[in-house]
Amino acid sequence: MEVTEYGAQGMNSEVMNNTVNEFILLGLTQDTEKQKIIFVIFLILYLLTLLWNLLIVVTIKASVALGSPMYFFLSYLSFADACFSTTTVPRLLVDALSQKKSISYNECMTQLFAVHFFGGMEIFVLILMAFDRYVAICKPLQYTTIMSQHICSMMVILAWVGSGIHSSAQMSLALQLPFCGPNVIDHYFCDVQPLMLLACMDTYVINLLVVSNSGTICMVSFIVLLMSFILVLYGLSQHELIYKRLETYRTKFAVCQYENLIGWSKKMIPWKSLPDPALTRHS
């Protein structure tokens, strides 16, 4: 009898997880005219982003003069940024001109993994760039030894591994969510938070793990960047060109903090409530 009940519960759980095979992405707006405007704006921005990042990568790889660690990391940052844009914008452009804005379950999980993978890669590379500037300014005599080609390559590999661990953790949490009815995502791409609104279970623990995972990365990166900035300021105070170098580093620090602000806002701003599940059920 216990085996029968356990088997029935397992079958119910399996059916619950397989009820929803695709999701509907509401996008940024439901207005037809606004969707056309969004299509044009994001298409131009997307093409410019790809062109600019591709130009940076090709220029750095083709130029012998740009062989320093700073440009080495910059090439990977540009590559990650181009890939990050490609994981979300093409789907947004297609949905802006489509009547049926559907995405399969497998495609949704793949997009979720890619978004967190390349987003995490950008953050880790920014940390490496901050460390590179710290060594270059505060330890100039040891710069070539500390930031050798081998060490820089190992740092990039660690950044890829860290991004893989982060994105795998996010996707594993999303795979645990059971879906048994509503399939309308109030967003323009798949992510863990909007998916939790559709889950047929209490998502408090999963939400806590998701926020802890992303929040830890954002907080650690913020602290590391802040400490490097403080140390660089101290090192710059020993040089005559403090103001000229400070302007260069301040710009990069602002970009780094902008990345962290986007990550925090994405995780902490509550999502809008979905409509009545009975009205949003997709047959």
C-alpha positions as CSV (number, residue, x, y, z in Angstrom):
1,M,0.0,0.0,0.0
2,E,2.8,2.4,0.8
3,V,4.6,1.5,-2.4
4,T,1.4,2.2,-4.3
5,E,0.9,5.6,-2.6
6,Y,4.6,6.5,-3.2
7,G,4.3,5.5,-6.9
8,A,1.1,7.6,-7.3
9,Q,2.8,10.6,-5.7
10,G,5.7,10.2,-8.1
11,M,3.4,10.0,-11.1
12,N,1.5,13.1,-9.9
13,S,4.8,14.9,-9.5
14,E,6.0,13.9,-13.0
15,V,2.7,14.9,-14.6
16,M,2.8,18.2,-12.7
17,N,6.3,19.0,-14.1
18,N,5.3,18.0,-17.6
19,T,2.0,19.9,-17.9
20,V,3.6,23.0,-19.3
21,N,5.7,22.5,-22.4
22,E,6.0,26.1,-23.5
23,F,5.7,29.6,-22.0
24,I,4.3,32.8,-23.4
25,L,6.5,35.9,-23.1
26,L,4.5,39.1,-22.7
27,G,7.5,41.3,-23.6
28,L,8.0,44.9,-22.8
29,T,4.5,46.1,-24.0
30,Q,1.4,44.7,-25.6
31,D,0.7,47.8,-27.7
32,T,1.3,47.1,-31.5
33,E,2.7,50.5,-32.3
34,K,5.0,50.5,-29.4
35,Q,6.2,47.1,-30.3
36,K,7.3,48.4,-33.7
37,I,9.2,51.3,-32.1
38,I,10.8,48.8,-29.7
39,F,11.8,46.6,-32.6
40,V,13.6,49.5,-34.5
41,I,15.3,50.9,-31.4
42,F,16.6,47.5,-30.1
43,L,17.6,46.4,-33.5
44,I,19.8,49.4,-34.0
45,L,21.3,49.1,-30.5
46,Y,21.9,45.4,-30.9
47,L,23.7,45.8,-34.3
48,L,25.8,48.7,-32.9
49,T,26.7,46.5,-29.8
50,L,27.7,43.6,-32.0
51,L,29.7,45.8,-34.4
52,W,31.4,47.7,-31.6
53,N,32.4,44.6,-29.6
54,L,33.5,42.7,-32.7
55,L,35.6,45.7,-33.7
56,I,37.3,45.7,-30.3
57,V,38.0,42.0,-30.3
58,V,39.4,42.0,-33.9
59,T,41.5,45.1,-33.2
60,I,43.1,43.7,-30.1
61,K,43.8,40.3,-31.6
62,A,45.2,41.8,-34.8
63,S,47.4,44.5,-33.1
64,V,50.8,43.5,-31.6
65,A,50.8,46.9,-29.7
66,L,47.7,45.9,-27.8
67,G,49.1,42.8,-26.1
68,S,49.0,44.1,-22.5
69,P,46.8,42.3,-19.9
70,M,44.4,45.2,-19.9
71,Y,43.5,44.7,-23.6
72,F,43.6,41.0,-23.1
73,F,40.8,41.2,-20.5
74,L,39.0,43.8,-22.6
75,S,38.7,41.5,-25.5
76,Y,37.0,38.9,-23.3
77,L,34.7,41.5,-21.8
78,S,33.6,42.6,-25.3
79,F,33.1,39.0,-26.3
80,A,31.0,38.3,-23.2
81,D,29.0,41.4,-23.7
82,A,28.2,40.5,-27.3
83,C,27.1,37.0,-26.3
84,F,25.0,38.4,-23.4
85,S,23.1,40.7,-25.8
86,T,22.6,37.8,-28.2
87,T,20.9,35.6,-25.5
88,T,18.0,38.1,-25.1
89,V,17.7,40.7,-27.8
90,P,17.1,38.4,-30.9
91,R,14.1,36.8,-29.0
92,L,12.8,40.3,-28.1
93,L,13.0,41.4,-31.7
94,V,11.2,38.3,-33.0
95,D,8.5,38.5,-30.4
96,A,8.0,42.2,-31.2
97,L,6.8,41.3,-34.7
98,S,5.1,38.0,-33.8
99,Q,1.5,37.3,-32.7
100,K,2.4,34.2,-30.8
101,K,5.3,35.0,-28.4
102,S,6.0,31.4,-27.2
103,I,9.2,29.8,-26.1
104,S,9.6,26.0,-25.4
105,Y,10.5,24.8,-21.9
106,N,14.0,23.6,-23.1
107,E,14.7,26.9,-24.9
108,C,13.6,28.8,-21.8
109,M,16.1,26.8,-19.6
110,T,18.8,27.3,-22.2
111,Q,18.3,31.1,-22.3
112,L,18.2,31.2,-18.5
113,F,21.6,29.5,-18.3
114,A,23.2,31.6,-21.1
115,V,22.0,34.9,-19.5
116,H,23.5,34.1,-16.1
117,F,26.6,32.6,-17.7
118,F,27.6,35.6,-19.8
119,G,26.3,38.1,-17.3
120,G,28.5,36.5,-14.6
121,M,31.4,36.4,-17.0
122,E,31.2,40.1,-17.5
123,I,31.3,40.7,-13.7
124,F,34.3,38.4,-13.2
125,V,36.2,40.0,-16.1
126,L,35.6,43.5,-14.7
127,I,37.1,42.3,-11.4
128,L,40.1,41.0,-13.2
129,M,40.5,44.4,-15.0
130,A,40.3,46.1,-11.6
131,F,43.0,43.9,-10.3
132,D,45.1,44.5,-13.3
133,R,44.9,48.3,-12.9
134,Y,45.7,47.9,-9.2
135,V,48.9,46.0,-9.9
136,A,49.9,48.3,-12.7
137,I,49.6,51.5,-10.6
138,C,50.5,50.2,-7.1
139,K,53.1,47.6,-8.0
140,P,54.6,48.8,-11.4
141,L,58.0,47.0,-10.9
142,Q,56.3,43.7,-10.3
143,Y,53.6,44.1,-13.0
144,T,55.2,42.0,-15.7
145,T,55.8,39.2,-13.2
146,I,52.4,39.2,-11.6
147,M,50.4,39.7,-14.7
148,S,52.2,37.3,-17.0
149,Q,50.4,35.8,-20.0
150,H,50.1,32.4,-18.3
151,I,48.6,34.0,-15.1
152,C,46.2,36.1,-17.1
153,S,45.0,33.0,-19.1
154,M,44.5,31.1,-15.8
155,M,42.5,34.1,-14.4
156,V,40.2,34.0,-17.5
157,I,39.7,30.3,-17.2
158,L,38.7,30.7,-13.5
159,A,36.3,33.4,-14.6
160,W,34.7,31.0,-17.1
161,V,34.5,28.3,-14.4
162,G,32.9,30.7,-11.9
163,S,30.4,31.8,-14.4
164,G,29.5,28.2,-15.2
165,I,29.0,27.4,-11.5
166,H,26.8,30.4,-11.0
167,S,24.6,29.7,-14.1
168,S,24.4,26.0,-13.3
169,A,23.2,26.8,-9.8
170,Q,20.5,29.1,-11.2
171,M,19.3,26.6,-13.8
172,S,19.3,23.8,-11.3
173,L,17.0,25.8,-9.0
174,A,14.7,26.6,-12.0
175,L,14.5,22.9,-13.0
176,Q,13.1,22.1,-9.6
177,L,10.1,24.3,-10.2
178,P,6.9,22.3,-11.0
179,F,4.5,23.9,-13.5
180,C,0.9,22.7,-13.7
181,G,-1.1,25.5,-15.3
182,P,-0.3,29.2,-15.9
183,N,2.4,29.7,-18.5
184,V,2.5,33.4,-19.1
185,I,5.8,35.1,-18.2
186,D,5.5,38.8,-17.5
187,H,9.0,39.5,-18.9
188,Y,10.8,39.5,-22.3
189,F,13.2,36.6,-21.5
190,C,13.3,33.6,-19.2
191,D,14.7,34.1,-15.7
192,V,14.2,32.4,-12.3
193,Q,12.1,35.1,-10.6
194,P,9.3,35.3,-13.2
195,L,9.3,31.5,-13.5
196,M,8.7,31.2,-9.7
197,L,5.5,33.1,-10.1
198,L,4.2,30.3,-12.2
199,A,5.3,27.4,-10.0
200,C,2.8,25.1,-8.2
201,M,4.7,25.2,-4.9
202,D,6.0,27.4,-2.2
203,T,9.1,29.1,-3.7
204,Y,10.3,30.8,-0.5
205,V,13.4,28.6,-0.1
206,I,14.3,28.6,-3.8
207,N,13.9,32.4,-4.0
208,L,16.2,32.7,-1.0
209,L,18.8,30.6,-2.7
210,V,18.5,32.5,-5.9
211,V,18.9,35.9,-4.2
212,S,21.8,34.5,-2.1
213,N,23.6,33.2,-5.1
214,S,23.4,36.3,-7.2
215,G,23.6,38.6,-4.2
216,T,26.8,37.0,-3.0
217,I,28.4,37.6,-6.4
218,C,27.3,41.2,-6.6
219,M,28.3,41.9,-3.0
220,V,31.8,40.3,-3.3
221,S,32.4,42.0,-6.7
222,F,31.4,45.4,-5.2
223,I,33.7,44.9,-2.2
224,V,36.6,43.8,-4.3
225,L,36.1,46.8,-6.7
226,L,35.7,49.2,-3.9
227,M,38.9,48.0,-2.1
228,S,40.9,48.1,-5.4
229,F,39.6,51.6,-5.9
230,I,40.7,52.7,-2.5
231,L,44.1,51.1,-2.9
232,V,44.6,52.7,-6.3
233,L,43.7,56.1,-4.8
234,Y,46.3,55.5,-2.1
235,G,48.9,54.5,-4.8
236,L,48.0,57.5,-7.0
237,S,48.6,59.9,-4.1
238,Q,52.3,59.0,-4.4
239,H,52.5,60.1,-8.0
240,E,52.5,63.5,-9.7
241,L,49.9,62.5,-12.3
242,I,47.2,61.8,-9.8
243,Y,44.4,63.7,-11.4
244,K,45.0,62.5,-14.9
245,R,45.1,58.8,-13.9
246,L,42.2,59.3,-11.5
247,E,39.9,60.3,-14.3
248,T,40.8,57.2,-16.3
249,Y,40.2,54.9,-13.4
250,R,37.0,56.7,-12.2
251,T,35.3,56.0,-15.5
252,K,36.0,52.2,-15.3
253,F,34.9,52.1,-11.7
254,A,31.6,53.7,-12.6
255,V,31.1,51.1,-15.3
256,C,31.8,48.3,-12.8
257,Q,29.3,49.7,-10.3
258,Y,26.7,50.1,-13.0
259,E,27.0,46.4,-13.7
260,N,26.4,45.7,-10.0
261,L,23.5,48.1,-9.8
262,I,21.8,46.2,-12.7
263,G,22.4,42.9,-11.0
264,W,21.0,44.1,-7.6
265,S,18.0,45.8,-9.1
266,K,17.1,42.8,-11.2
267,K,17.2,40.5,-8.1
268,M,15.6,42.8,-5.5
269,I,12.8,44.6,-7.4
270,P,9.6,42.6,-6.9
271,W,7.9,41.3,-10.0
272,K,4.4,42.4,-10.9
273,S,1.6,40.0,-10.1
274,L,0.3,37.9,-12.9
275,P,-3.3,37.9,-14.0
276,D,-5.8,35.3,-12.9
277,P,-4.3,31.9,-13.8
278,A,-7.6,30.8,-15.3
279,L,-7.4,33.7,-17.8
280,T,-3.7,33.1,-18.7
281,R,-3.8,29.4,-19.2
282,H,-2.5,28.5,-22.6
283,S,-4.1,25.6,-24.3
